[in-house]
Amino acid sequence: MGKSGSSGREMVTARVVSQEALTEDIYSMWLLSDKIAASVRPGQFISVYTGDKSRLLPRPISICEIDRAGGRLRIVYRVVGAGTNEFSAYRAGDAVTVLGPLGNGFVQKNKKALLVGGGIGIPPMLEQAKQLDCEKQIILGYRDVLYLNREFEPYGTVHIATEDGSAGTRGNVIDVIRKKGLTADVIYACGPTPMLRALKEFAAGAGIECWLSLEERMACGIGACLACVCQTREIDEHSHVYNKRICKDGPVFLAQEVEL
């Protein structure tokens, strides 16, 4: 039985359906949770609790895919510490305590779109690509090793950037956009802060509506640790600046509202 929280979120015991390693340190896990799968949206996330009671705070992990009919959701995460290392050892049938869905998610505007993902910010862009009904150019940025890129191909034209030039365009996602002359009416993006900062600048210069997920900066995912506080600017004549918690007020913000 799930315990209700605020904004429709639920604390539930999910079951692992399957898990596989996509790269040396990135894992894909499907979880069975009818309640969360029924209401979660692209860009939202769940907080996953470890079995170690000494670790009180959960790990926030974005939603990669949603299977509403099957009551399943997919998370793709990087192993970066003891908590995610524990998750990587889970097998089919294991019980996992999760809280969700959390966050505000991406807006759904069916206008010509650029979908941009960088590093571990790539997974949440997959469900957004699936749900948007519009012309889509998808730009994925990697350091070197590719993952998930082929799964995007049914949903739009995929462009790859790698820092070492081993695949696609040598450079970053902005290099791809400029070299290929890509245009759009709206940009959706998730990835490291330098990438988001560059996209914000590009979008402002081109007059393109831009939505950014700042999930990279989240720590606990439930607003308890205050590690993800950012400055946002209310769009009015006074330009007031406010502190907001990315996990509670985001993680998705209109680019011109957030200070990066």
Secondary structure by P-SEA (a helix, b strand, c coil): cccccccccccccccccccccccccbbbbbbbbccccccccccbbbbbbcccccccbbbbbbbccccccccbbbbbbbbccaaaaaaaaccccbbbbbbccccccbbbbccbbbbbbcccccccaaaaaaccccbbbbbbbbccccccccccccccbbbbbbccccccccccaaaaaaaacccccbbbbcccaaaaaaaaaaaaaabbbbbbbccccccccccccccbbbbbbcccccbbbbbbbccccccccccccccc
